[in-house]
Amino acid sequence: MKLKVFICVLGFLSLFSCKKDTLDAMPTTTTTGKFTLKSPAFTDNGTFPKEHTCDGASTSPPLSWENLPTGTKSIAITMHHIPPEGGKHVYMVLYNISTTLMSIPVAVTGVGKWGINTVNGKNVYTPPCSQGPGPKIYVLTAYALSAEPLITTTASATTMDVLLEAIKNTTLSTSTLTVTYSRP
């Protein structure tokens, strides 16, 4: 009888010794400061490095962020350009990035999930290779999300628009970097 009571008490205590937040990935959160997207390779309103375009190595840029809002459970990143003739050219759709990460390296792989770019329709970064004279404007956006996006399409159909629709009610904050690039 004493053994049964001991086991019951032990089981009861074990229920209270496990905290939910130790079971889930703990997001890095803050209640002060502004959620900010940065890059060690360029600044906001600066020049996009040739290395990350079709004129260079065609690698995705290194990015970092700070001051995630309280409740952030996932991060997403997009990069696009709106050409003068309209439409939207999308170069990067990356989502389900863990909040344990505060940056992604050059030529990132193995992080999050990739949506498709509009240049070649593949689930990877594709470099800007804009045509025509003069500087082109590119926008990189980071999204702090209260939940991972619920994407119901296949990976080959996950566009930037699909991602934005999936996160419209879970976006806690956004931060953008706007850069220009002129082809040589």
C-alpha positions in Angstrom: 0.0 0.0 0.0 2.8 2.4 0.9 4.4 1.7 -2.5 1.2 2.6 -4.3 0.9 5.9 -2.4 4.5 6.7 -3.1 4.0 6.0 -6.8 0.9 8.2 -6.9 2.6 11.1 -5.1 5.6 10.7 -7.3 3.4 10.8 -10.5 1.5 13.8 -9.2 4.7 15.8 -8.4 6.1 15.0 -11.8 3.2 16.7 -13.5 4.1 19.9 -11.8 7.8 19.6 -12.3 7.6 19.9 -16.1 7.1 23.3 -17.4 5.6 23.8 -20.8 8.2 26.3 -21.9 11.0 23.7 -21.4 9.2 21.4 -23.8 8.8 24.0 -26.6 11.6 25.9 -28.3 12.1 29.0 -26.3 12.0 32.1 -28.5 14.4 34.9 -27.9 12.1 37.8 -27.0 12.3 41.3 -25.9 9.9 44.0 -24.6 12.3 46.8 -25.4 13.9 47.9 -28.6 12.6 47.8 -32.2 12.7 44.6 -34.2 15.4 45.2 -36.7 16.7 43.4 -39.8 20.4 44.0 -40.6 23.2 42.7 -42.8 27.0 42.7 -42.3 27.3 43.1 -46.1 25.2 46.2 -46.6 23.1 48.9 -44.9 19.5 50.0 -45.3 19.3 52.4 -48.3 22.7 51.2 -49.3 24.1 49.3 -52.3 23.4 45.6 -52.6 26.7 43.8 -53.0 27.6 42.4 -56.4 28.5 39.0 -54.7 24.7 38.4 -54.2 23.7 39.1 -57.8 24.0 37.3 -61.1 27.1 39.5 -61.7 28.8 37.9 -58.8 28.7 34.6 -56.9 24.9 34.5 -56.8 24.8 33.7 -53.1 22.1 34.7 -50.7 23.1 37.6 -48.4 24.0 37.2 -44.8 21.2 38.6 -42.6 20.7 39.1 -38.9 17.9 40.4 -36.7 17.5 41.7 -33.1 14.8 42.6 -30.6 12.3 39.9 -31.4 8.9 40.9 -30.0 7.6 39.0 -27.1 5.7 35.9 -28.3 7.8 35.4 -31.4 7.7 31.7 -32.3 9.0 31.8 -35.9 10.7 34.1 -38.4 10.2 34.5 -42.2 12.3 36.4 -44.7 11.4 37.6 -48.2 13.3 39.6 -50.9 11.6 41.1 -53.9 11.8 43.9 -56.5 9.0 45.7 -58.3 10.0 46.5 -61.9 8.9 49.7 -63.6 6.5 47.7 -65.8 4.8 46.3 -62.8 4.5 42.8 -61.3 6.8 41.5 -58.7 10.1 39.7 -59.0 10.7 37.5 -55.9 14.2 36.2 -55.1 13.8 34.8 -51.6 11.0 33.2 -49.6 12.3 31.6 -46.4 10.1 30.7 -43.5 9.9 28.5 -40.4 13.2 29.9 -39.2 13.8 29.0 -35.6 13.8 31.8 -33.0 17.0 30.2 -31.6 18.7 31.7 -34.6 19.5 35.4 -34.8 21.2 35.3 -38.2 21.6 33.4 -41.4 24.9 33.1 -43.2 25.9 33.7 -46.8 24.5 31.0 -49.1 22.2 29.7 -46.3 21.1 26.1 -46.4 19.5 23.8 -43.9 17.5 26.6 -42.2 13.8 26.8 -42.3 11.7 26.0 -45.4 12.1 27.6 -48.8 9.2 28.9 -50.9 9.7 29.5 -54.6 11.3 32.4 -56.3 9.6 33.9 -59.4 12.7 33.9 -61.6 13.1 30.1 -62.1 10.4 28.7 -59.8 12.8 26.8 -57.6 12.8 26.6 -53.8 16.1 28.4 -53.4 17.5 32.0 -53.4 17.9 33.3 -56.9 20.1 36.3 -57.4 18.8 39.6 -58.9 19.7 40.0 -62.5 17.6 43.0 -63.5 17.7 44.3 -67.0 17.8 47.8 -68.2 19.8 50.9 -67.3 20.0 52.5 -63.8 19.7 51.3 -60.3 17.0 48.9 -59.3 15.4 48.8 -55.8 15.2 45.5 -53.8 13.3 45.0 -50.5 14.3 42.4 -47.9 11.7 41.9 -45.2 11.9 39.9 -41.9 8.7 38.9 -40.2 8.4 38.1 -36.5 5.6 35.6 -36.2 3.5 34.4 -33.2 3.2 30.9 -34.9 4.8 28.9 -37.7 2.9 29.6 -40.9 0.2 27.1 -41.8 1.0 26.5 -45.5 -1.4 24.2 -47.3 0.2 24.3 -50.7 3.1 22.1 -51.8 6.6 23.4 -51.5 6.7 24.0 -55.3 3.6 26.2 -55.0 4.6 28.2 -51.9 5.0 31.7 -53.3 5.6 35.0 -51.5 1.9 35.7 -51.8 1.0 32.3 -50.3 3.4 33.0 -47.4 2.0 36.5 -46.8 -1.6 35.2 -46.8 -0.6 32.5 -44.3 1.1 35.0 -41.9 -1.3 37.9 -42.1 -2.9 37.1 -38.7 0.3 36.0 -36.9 2.8 38.8 -37.9 3.9 40.5 -34.7 6.3 42.9 -36.4 8.2 43.4 -39.6 11.5 45.1 -40.5 12.8 45.9 -44.0 16.1 46.7 -45.7 15.8 48.6 -48.9 18.9 48.4 -51.2 19.8 49.3 -54.8 21.9 47.7 -57.4 23.0 48.8 -60.8 24.4 46.2 -63.2 27.8 46.9 -64.6 
